[in-house]
Amino acid sequence: MKFYIVLALWTVSSCNAAENNSGSELGRQLCCNQIMMTSFCARDCIFKQCSDSCTYRCGFLNQVCGTLQCSDVKLLCGAFTAPSSTQASALIETKSLTSALREQSGRIIGRDDPDFEGNRMVFNAACTAQPFVIVIPNTPEDVSHLLKTADEYGREVSIRSGGHSYTCNSLKEGAILILMKNFDRIELVETSLSETGKAAWLGTGATWGNILKTIDSEKYSYPHGQCRSVGVGGFLLGGGVNWLGTYNKYGYGAENIIKMKAVLADGSLVTVEKDSTVYQNGRIVNHTPDNNLFFGLRGAGSSLAVVYEFLYTVHEEPETRPAIILIWIETAADLENLLQAFSKTDQYSFMVNHQISAMDFWKRPLLDPLMKAFPLAMQALRITNRKTAFPVQVMVTDMRLGAGTTTSPVPAVNYLKDNGVNVLLDNYFNYIALRPLMSAGAQGSVHYLVDRFSNYVYEEIEKEQESWQPGVWSSISLNYGSLETTSAFAQDFLNDQYVGMRRNLFLAQEVKGCSFCFWMVHFRNRQRQTKISEEFPISTRTDTQQPSSVEINLTCMFAPDQTSCPDVVNGIRTNIDSRLTGKSYSKYYNFPSCSKQGTDWRNLYWGSNVDQLMSIKNYWDSKDMFNHCQSLTNNDVSCCPFTN
Ligand SMILES: Cc1cc2nc3c(=O)[nH]c(=O)nc-3n(C[C@H](O)[C@H](O)[C@H](O)COP(=O)(O)OP(=O)(O)OC[C@H]3O[C@@H](n4cnc5c(N)ncnc54)[C@H](O)[C@@H]3O)c2cc1C
């Protein structure tokens, strides 16, 4: 008790200091209203080293209010209380928190458990925050108990499904990490709630790889993560795109959600339907703009509740695989011409997918030798074709309803050629080399063979990606959407010395320690809306996502000790940021922006929906239980390691 009084006094004096610094009475009040939060922060300090610090937050907007130097707490406590009794009281409290956590059926993994690190790690090895404890609940009731306990003991929570975020938004220092991996239901059902008559119940902890194995993509289609180890929860709650074709065909994953089962911040179990939120005891809250949880969860879900199951629309036709075609992009005009070509068709969806991997990056038995030979083949093609750039892969998907399982490469090649795109196998040298085949009437077969081979390699890459373990690779990425032209990134896409198409060496990225970098340039060419997307728009920013706009991502992965690789992405980001100053663009929430501190991420992710989302947040989570870097209430906390 004495300990907390001391802390409270200390907090008031530091809030006065904060007032002097900021000159804001409102700021002081907000800060001083959060005395308990500071106390919790101080309590955390007891378990830390003297050199550590702890930030504490204020008010509904959860702004950083101050930083507590842990050594100060220890000194302060020492001045008023015998250290042994302070530590004893903290330990008693930790013990009672642990016993409270035990009153549910899930597994509890403390910091001293040998399984702690394995469960703590996420995909990105650069995420190093240490939760206080990890809990793996089995039931929604368990989750409910955990949220109530966290609230009672003033502990922050973080929620994780697949752990596949590029950044560190599912991991928080000192928090109770709720690992949702046991919520892995995958069940195909017939239901009149779905406009197709078919839907799937998907647990938040399922991965898209497992879903694709269960709900066969040769028969059914639905937007899913391109990388199969991506989790359902983060993907659907943040939007969910598949640039290989299903986005342009069916829209965002979130637009295909029919209803959700969730646990609210106060521990209540609810079903979130389009028009209302229904409690287990039958209480119904009809949705208004200020409390529309169905709207809010589909785009900003990680800030609002824990969703444990989704009813998801399934389309009863196969997923159409893309044709993979090699093209030349040597100039900014070539890149822009590609955009123009794509904007004219309602048949094809296009994505440039340029991948550059280090010699020893891939491990699968056949993939490894193929990918070792790949750089040589690309150098050879560039030299023999006397080109200034390396060949670029474009993935072209037939997005018409009823298109079947594959996209026929020959018509796709013809479409590209008709629109002035320079297709690789269509020049004089290749004509001579392939003349025997061509003269036998097999011109189409050449494109067909290239496509089959590339699809085989792509499938192998997907399989290997599925086996990537958390914590092995560090990663950094950039993302820009709603670009009207390619001009903001053309220079870097072409000329960057490490990953540009006109770089000197195919493997130049290795010079900076990058093991695998890939560009994805996607041309939005969305064809149709679902009934849900028409009547119940999602909260992801869509106002600037016009047809024919372009979206780019660049991601690099590297061994954790190769810390110069981020320079590649950071350099390109700085260039693009400066070209976009004063221009309208958006960012995609599932690739949290790594732009510099001070960027208005909320606006880039949710645009004009931010105010409504804040009202919804206030209604369902007024204590701001669900917050993490770059969440609704955390505009000032960056998600990205390696970025200042
Ligand atoms: C290699 C790779 C490929 C990718 N490919 C794609 C792609 O094709 N398309 C695409 O759209 N995105 C893609 N992503 C991004 C990915 O969709 C997002 O990072 C997504 O958030 C991952 O979901 P998750 O459940 O695995 O992540 P997590 O890291 O577990 O969660 C991400 C965020 O969602 C929150 N969250 C998770 N589960 C819940 C829940 N049940 N309730 C409330 N909040 C929750 C977490 O707190 C965290 O803030 C890719 C990422 C990687 C690394």
The ligand as an SDF file (V2000), in Angstrom:
LIG
                    3D

 53 58  0  0  0  0  0  0  0  0999 V2000
    5.1320  -13.4950  -45.9650 C   0  0  0  0  0  0  0  0  0  0  0  0
    3.8520  -12.7070  -45.7720 C   0  0  0  0  0  0  0  0  0  0  0  0
    2.8890  -12.7260  -46.7600 C   0  0  0  0  0  0  0  0  0  0  0  0
    1.7190  -11.9920  -46.6110 C   0  0  0  0  0  0  0  0  0  0  0  0
    0.7890  -12.0290  -47.5950 N   0  0  0  0  0  0  0  0  0  0  0  0
   -0.3400  -11.3050  -47.4740 C   0  0  0  0  0  0  0  0  0  0  0  0
   -1.3450  -11.3140  -48.4930 C   0  0  0  0  0  0  0  0  0  0  0  0
   -1.2230  -11.9970  -49.4830 O   0  0  0  0  0  0  0  0  0  0  0  0
   -2.4320  -10.5410  -48.3220 N   0  0  0  0  0  0  0  0  0  0  0  0
   -2.6270   -9.7850  -47.2060 C   0  0  0  0  0  0  0  0  0  0  0  0
   -3.6650   -9.1250  -47.0960 O   0  0  0  0  0  0  0  0  0  0  0  0
   -1.7120   -9.7510  -46.2470 N   0  0  0  0  0  0  0  0  0  0  0  0
   -0.5780  -10.4890  -46.3540 C   0  0  0  0  0  0  0  0  0  0  0  0
    0.3510  -10.4470  -45.3650 N   0  0  0  0  0  0  0  0  0  0  0  0
    0.0990   -9.5830  -44.2120 C   0  0  0  0  0  0  0  0  0  0  0  0
   -0.8480  -10.3050  -43.2610 C   0  0  0  0  0  0  0  0  0  0  0  0
   -2.1260  -10.4240  -43.8060 O   0  0  0  0  0  0  0  0  0  0  0  0
   -1.0350   -9.5030  -42.0130 C   0  0  0  0  0  0  0  0  0  0  0  0
    0.1830   -9.3220  -41.4110 O   0  0  0  0  0  0  0  0  0  0  0  0
   -2.0190  -10.1850  -41.0720 C   0  0  0  0  0  0  0  0  0  0  0  0
   -2.2840   -9.2940  -40.0190 O   0  0  0  0  0  0  0  0  0  0  0  0
   -1.4720  -11.4740  -40.5370 C   0  0  0  0  0  0  0  0  0  0  0  0
   -2.4170  -12.1340  -39.7990 O   0  0  0  0  0  0  0  0  0  0  0  0
   -1.9620  -13.0810  -38.6030 P   0  0  0  0  0  0  0  0  0  0  0  0
   -3.1720  -13.5490  -37.9130 O   0  0  0  0  0  0  0  0  0  0  0  0
   -1.0010  -14.0920  -39.1220 O   0  0  0  0  0  0  0  0  0  0  0  0
   -1.1150  -12.0380  -37.7710 O   0  0  0  0  0  0  0  0  0  0  0  0
   -0.9120  -11.6600  -36.2430 P   0  0  0  0  0  0  0  0  0  0  0  0
    0.4890  -11.1370  -36.2350 O   0  0  0  0  0  0  0  0  0  0  0  0
   -1.2590  -12.7540  -35.3350 O   0  0  0  0  0  0  0  0  0  0  0  0
   -1.9200  -10.4770  -36.0290 O   0  0  0  0  0  0  0  0  0  0  0  0
   -1.8510   -9.2740  -36.7310 C   0  0  0  0  0  0  0  0  0  0  0  0
   -2.6500   -8.2050  -35.9770 C   0  0  0  0  0  0  0  0  0  0  0  0
   -4.0090   -8.6290  -35.8030 O   0  0  0  0  0  0  0  0  0  0  0  0
   -4.3290   -8.7160  -34.4010 C   0  0  0  0  0  0  0  0  0  0  0  0
   -5.1180   -9.9350  -34.2310 N   0  0  0  0  0  0  0  0  0  0  0  0
   -4.7750  -11.1930  -34.5950 C   0  0  0  0  0  0  0  0  0  0  0  0
   -5.7710  -12.0250  -34.3150 N   0  0  0  0  0  0  0  0  0  0  0  0
   -6.7560  -11.3150  -33.7420 C   0  0  0  0  0  0  0  0  0  0  0  0
   -8.0490  -11.6290  -33.2310 C   0  0  0  0  0  0  0  0  0  0  0  0
   -8.5070  -12.8710  -33.2690 N   0  0  0  0  0  0  0  0  0  0  0  0
   -8.8120  -10.6490  -32.7180 N   0  0  0  0  0  0  0  0  0  0  0  0
   -8.3480   -9.3700  -32.6750 C   0  0  0  0  0  0  0  0  0  0  0  0
   -7.1360   -9.0050  -33.1530 N   0  0  0  0  0  0  0  0  0  0  0  0
   -6.3430   -9.9680  -33.6810 C   0  0  0  0  0  0  0  0  0  0  0  0
   -3.0010   -8.7830  -33.6910 C   0  0  0  0  0  0  0  0  0  0  0  0
   -3.0920   -8.2620  -32.3880 O   0  0  0  0  0  0  0  0  0  0  0  0
   -2.1210   -7.9460  -34.5790 C   0  0  0  0  0  0  0  0  0  0  0  0
   -2.3020   -6.5980  -34.2880 O   0  0  0  0  0  0  0  0  0  0  0  0
    1.5180  -11.1960  -45.4540 C   0  0  0  0  0  0  0  0  0  0  0  0
    2.4750  -11.1930  -44.4470 C   0  0  0  0  0  0  0  0  0  0  0  0
    3.6370  -11.9400  -44.6000 C   0  0  0  0  0  0  0  0  0  0  0  0
    4.6690  -11.8890  -43.5290 C   0  0  0  0  0  0  0  0  0  0  0  0
  1  2  1  0
  2  3  1  0
  2 52  2  0
  3  4  2  0
  4  5  1  0
  4 50  1  0
  5  6  2  0
  6  7  1  0
  6 13  1  0
  7  8  2  0
  7  9  1  0
  9 10  1  0
 10 11  2  0
 10 12  1  0
 12 13  2  0
 13 14  1  0
 14 15  1  0
 14 50  1  0
 15 16  1  0
 16 17  1  0
 16 18  1  0
 18 19  1  0
 18 20  1  0
 20 21  1  0
 20 22  1  0
 22 23  1  0
 23 24  1  0
 24 25  2  0
 24 26  1  0
 24 27  1  0
 27 28  1  0
 28 29  2  0
 28 30  1  0
 28 31  1  0
 31 32  1  0
 32 33  1  0
 33 34  1  0
 33 48  1  0
 34 35  1  0
 35 36  1  0
 35 46  1  0
 36 37  1  0
 36 45  1  0
 37 38  2  0
 38 39  1  0
 39 40  1  0
 39 45  2  0
 40 41  1  0
 40 42  2  0
 42 43  1  0
 43 44  2  0
 44 45  1  0
 46 47  1  0
 46 48  1  0
 48 49  1  0
 50 51  2  0
 51 52  1  0
 52 53  1  0
M  END
$$$$
